Amino acid sequence: MDATAQKVSTPPPVRPGHDGRRIRPRLRKLLLTCHITLSVGWLGVEAAQVVLGGAGLLTGNPAHMRAVYLVMELLGTTLVPPLAVGSLLTGILLGLGTPWGLLSHYWMLAKLSLNLALIVNGHFVLRHWLEQQAERALAVAPDSLTGPHVGAVRVQVLAGVGVSLAVLVTAATLSVYKPWGRTRFGRRDASTRQRIG
């Protein structure tokens, strides 16, 4: 085999720090912008839900109480799901397409787990409570609605959205501080790249 044929069939050397998962800078910036926007939007909606839930507990005005619980259900069932799923998908794409890796760092695994837990809890638990709260608010004449008509579910909803907000702030903090180092998979992957480089 001559040197020209050997040169064509040999793959280019891997540069130090390059792990084959990089995506083009423009696409990475677009994904990152989408991920941040969706995540901040989700966090904002959960913060609004906490304020609304608190207002619903504190108000004595039946019309305000009814409006609060209807708006909470609308936000929680129509706006949160696309924000949450969009945040998850863009985060996965960034993890797969950048050197951080999806399974290479503990903070990435923690963020992924928190995001999945919030989506599952939101779909199977919190959504049901929001719908129940709104149904109870609609079941009573608008001028005679009181807290006992809605019942304990309003406290459950407020606690649920409060926990969701705290978890989202935790995920944002993990993104900034990136604690705990590499996972076993990440350490093995890094040592393989160093041997190749």
N, C-alpha and C positions, 0 to 999 in steps of 0.2 A: 504494500500500500504506500503510495507516495505521500509526501508531506502536505500537499494541497488537499487531498481527499481526507486525510486525518484532521486537518484544520477545520474543514467544513462540518464534520460529524461531531466534533468536540464542543460541548456546550460552553458558553462564556463563563468565566470564573465568577463566583459570588463575591460581591464586595463586602467588606466588613460592615456589619450592622444591617445588611440587606437580607431579609428573610423570605423574599418572594411573595409577601402578602401586601406589598404596597400598591395603592391605587393612585391614579393621577392626581396631582395637587388640586386641580379645579374640582374634580369629583369629590375628593376628600373634603374640601371646603364647603361644597354644596351639601354633602351629607351631614357634616358637622353643624352647619347653619340650621338645617332641618331638624336635627336631633335636639339642639339647644332650644330652638323655637317651640317645638312640640313639648319638650320637658318643662320649659318655663310656663307654657300655656296650661299644662296639666297642673303644675304647682299653683298657678294663679286661680284656677277653677276650684281646687281643693281649699285654698285660703278663703275664697268667696263663700264656699259651702260652710266653712267654720263660722264665718261672720253671720251668714244667714241663719244657721242653726242656733247660734246664740241669740240672735234677734227673735227667733220664733219662741224660744224659751222665756224671754224676758218681756215680750210685748203683751199688753192686755187688750190690744185692739184686734177684734176678730178678723177684720178685712186684711190687716197686715199679716196676721198669722197665716191665714189661708194663702195669701200671695207668696209668702216666704216658702211654704212647703211645696207649692206648685212649681215655683222657680227652682228650688233645690232638686226636685224630681226631673225637671227638664234638663238642667245642667248635668246631673249625674247619669242620666240615661242616654242623652244624645251627644253631649260634648266630650265627656270624659273618655268613653271607649275609643274613638278615633285618635285622640291625643295620646292615650296610653299605648295603643297598639303601634301607632306611628313612632313613638319614642322607643319602643322595644325593637322594632324592625330596623330603624336607622342606627340604633346602638349596636345591634348584631352585625350589620354591614360594616360599621366602623371597626368593630372588633376583628372581623375577619379580614378586612382590607388594609389594616395598619399594623405597624410593629407591636402595638400593645397586645394584640391577639385576644381572642375571646376567652381562652382558658389559661392564658399564660400568667396572669396576675390575679392575686386574691381580691383586689378591689374591683376588678372587672366581674369576677364571679359573684361577689357580693351584690353589685349593682344589678346584674342579670337576675339573681335570685329575688331581690327586693321588687324589681319590676314585675316579674312573673307572679309573685305572691299578691301584689296589689291588683293585678289584672284579674286573677282568679277570685280573690276576695270581693272585688268590686262587682264582678259579674254574678257570682253565686250568693253573696250575702248582702252587700250594701245596696245593690240595685233593688232587691226585694224589699228592704226596709224603706227605701225612698218611695217606692210605689205604694207601699202600705200606708206610709205617712200622708202622701197626697190623697189617696182614696179616703182615708178617714177625715181629712180636712174638707173634702168635697161632699161627704155623706151628711154633713150638718149644714143647716141654713147659714149663709154667710154672716149674718148679724148676731148669731148666737154661738159661734165656735169658741171653745175654750181649750186650754191645755189638756184637761182630762179626756176630752173627746178624742184627741189624737193619741194620748196614752204614752207609755214608756218608750215606744218606738222612736219618739223624737229625741230622747236622750241617747238611745242606741245609735241613731244616725249621727248625732253630733260627736259622739265618741269615735265612731267609725271614720268620719271625715277628718277628725283631729289626728287620729293615728296615721291615716293616709298622708296628711300634710307633713307630719313628723318624719315618716319614712322617705318621702320625696326630698325633704331637706337633708336627710342623712345621705341619700344617693348623690345629691349635688355636692355635699361635703367630700364624699369619697372621690368624686371626679377631680376635685381641686387638690386634695392632699395625697391621693394615690398611696395609701399605706400598705404595709404588710409584705411587700416584696413579691417575688415570683412564686408560682405554684411549682409542684414537682415537675409537671409537664413543661412549664415555662423554663425551669432551670435546665432540663434535659435538652429542650429545643435550643436554648442559648449556647450550651456547651457544644452541640452539634454544629451550629453555625460558626463557632470559634474555630473548631477543627477544620471546617471547610475553608474558612477565610484565611 
